[in-house]
Amino acid sequence: MTIQIKVKFLGIFKGISGRDRFPMELKESVSVGEVVKGLTELLSPDFRRILIDPELGDPRPNALILLNGREIGVLEGLKTKVADGDEVVFIPVSHGG
């Protein structure tokens, strides 16, 4: 059984991916981390470079990730499972200096 999820990009993620929404069909329920990995393989190398922190190998320093309107940090982080019909939103985090 396959599941469908909706991915939404805001800010620079929208610009770098060339779209604001990206439907994904998955073979089964996977984690948010696996969704991130799939997106970085499907989209441009620039998307991976902007999303994933090179030192940590983690998207969270560069993005707030919401699952159905809730930040994944209040759920199970990147291990949070997605289900059919879920929406995953990527919001860029600005870093000052």
Summary of the structure (lengths in Angstrom):
residues: 97
radius of gyration: 12.6
end to end distance: 47.2
largest distance: 47.2
contacts: 270
relative contact order: 0.26
helix: 31%
strand: 31%
